[in-house]
Amino acid sequence: MNDKLHPVSRDEFLSAMRQAASPVCVVTTNVDGQRMALTISSFLSVSADPPLVSVCINRNSRMCGAITETGVFGVHLLAHDQAHVADNFAGRPRAGGEPYDFSCVQWAPGEGARREPAMVGVSVSADCTVVSSTDAGTHRLFIAEVKNLVTTERRPLIFWNRVYAFPTHPQDTRSDDPMAAPDPSP
Ligand SMILES: Cc1cc2nc3c(=O)[nH]c(=O)nc-3n(C[C@H](O)[C@H](O)[C@H](O)COP(=O)(O)O)c2cc1C
């Protein structure tokens, strides 16, 4: 164990933070009719009353400027079988593919007060309105109120130690559980 007090180096910090398992999400917004999407793992639930979440976006990315400008975004928590969607919106498409290709996944039209089309097949999809933001180092932290929510029973995708993973729980019998025992019935 290394618990001595000293300035924390970048490498040391990154290596420690890799141990934090996080959800894998795609943030979307729309500037002047141009759709944008970016893979993030910095999604957090902040408060239930009112319903607040936070996301943290690199200040050099176009998405940071876009959310600052529009004040609204969608956040889609990817499901366990959507790692290719995460890679696509992180600028790493499959061989021969184009990055940031919206056709890598199906989209449903936004409903009611929704401004963002809903990504199909996700675990959770939320429409959010920014209530505050603060710059923190290289990133901007946005705190936003959830205005509309779609929740499915799909198991989420997790990012841990630089790889995608998915949670398993012996008592969770959701039908899309990738680790579920095969149905013994004939
Ligand atoms: C699993 C994963 C999580 C990420 N989380 C964040 C994040 O929380 N905030 C952020 O600004 N970028 C995050 N990124 C990085 C952006 O998706 C990526 O930098 C962006 O798509 C630009 O990549 P490019 O400049 O190589 O095209 C994450 C990427 C991956 C693969």
The ligand as an SDF file (V2000), in Angstrom:
LIG
                    3D

 31 33  0  0  0  0  0  0  0  0999 V2000
  -15.5200    5.0040  -21.8490 C   0  0  0  0  0  0  0  0  0  0  0  0
  -15.2170    6.4390  -22.1800 C   0  0  0  0  0  0  0  0  0  0  0  0
  -15.5610    7.4200  -21.2730 C   0  0  0  0  0  0  0  0  0  0  0  0
  -15.3220    8.7720  -21.5500 C   0  0  0  0  0  0  0  0  0  0  0  0
  -15.7240    9.7180  -20.6590 N   0  0  0  0  0  0  0  0  0  0  0  0
  -15.5730   11.0450  -20.9490 C   0  0  0  0  0  0  0  0  0  0  0  0
  -16.0790   12.0560  -20.0740 C   0  0  0  0  0  0  0  0  0  0  0  0
  -16.6450   11.7750  -19.0190 O   0  0  0  0  0  0  0  0  0  0  0  0
  -15.9210   13.3530  -20.4370 N   0  0  0  0  0  0  0  0  0  0  0  0
  -15.2950   13.7200  -21.6100 C   0  0  0  0  0  0  0  0  0  0  0  0
  -15.1830   14.9210  -21.8920 O   0  0  0  0  0  0  0  0  0  0  0  0
  -14.8000   12.7730  -22.4630 N   0  0  0  0  0  0  0  0  0  0  0  0
  -14.9250   11.4540  -22.1630 C   0  0  0  0  0  0  0  0  0  0  0  0
  -14.4600   10.4900  -23.0260 N   0  0  0  0  0  0  0  0  0  0  0  0
  -13.7050   10.9020  -24.2100 C   0  0  0  0  0  0  0  0  0  0  0  0
  -14.5400   11.3270  -25.3660 C   0  0  0  0  0  0  0  0  0  0  0  0
  -15.5500   10.3990  -25.7260 O   0  0  0  0  0  0  0  0  0  0  0  0
  -13.5350   11.5010  -26.5400 C   0  0  0  0  0  0  0  0  0  0  0  0
  -12.4630   12.2510  -26.0790 O   0  0  0  0  0  0  0  0  0  0  0  0
  -14.1190   12.2560  -27.6270 C   0  0  0  0  0  0  0  0  0  0  0  0
  -15.0340   11.4320  -28.3200 O   0  0  0  0  0  0  0  0  0  0  0  0
  -13.0600   12.8320  -28.5840 C   0  0  0  0  0  0  0  0  0  0  0  0
  -12.1990   11.8560  -29.0460 O   0  0  0  0  0  0  0  0  0  0  0  0
  -11.2320   12.1550  -30.2820 P   0  0  0  0  0  0  0  0  0  0  0  0
  -10.7150   13.5630  -30.0810 O   0  0  0  0  0  0  0  0  0  0  0  0
  -10.1560   11.1150  -30.1330 O   0  0  0  0  0  0  0  0  0  0  0  0
  -12.0500   12.0000  -31.5350 O   0  0  0  0  0  0  0  0  0  0  0  0
  -14.6900    9.1370  -22.7740 C   0  0  0  0  0  0  0  0  0  0  0  0
  -14.3480    8.1370  -23.7020 C   0  0  0  0  0  0  0  0  0  0  0  0
  -14.6110    6.8000  -23.4040 C   0  0  0  0  0  0  0  0  0  0  0  0
  -14.2560    5.7460  -24.4210 C   0  0  0  0  0  0  0  0  0  0  0  0
  1  2  1  0
  2  3  1  0
  2 30  2  0
  3  4  2  0
  4  5  1  0
  4 28  1  0
  5  6  2  0
  6  7  1  0
  6 13  1  0
  7  8  2  0
  7  9  1  0
  9 10  1  0
 10 11  2  0
 10 12  1  0
 12 13  2  0
 13 14  1  0
 14 15  1  0
 14 28  1  0
 15 16  1  0
 16 17  1  0
 16 18  1  0
 18 19  1  0
 18 20  1  0
 20 21  1  0
 20 22  1  0
 22 23  1  0
 23 24  1  0
 24 25  2  0
 24 26  1  0
 24 27  1  0
 28 29  2  0
 29 30  1  0
 30 31  1  0
M  END
$$$$
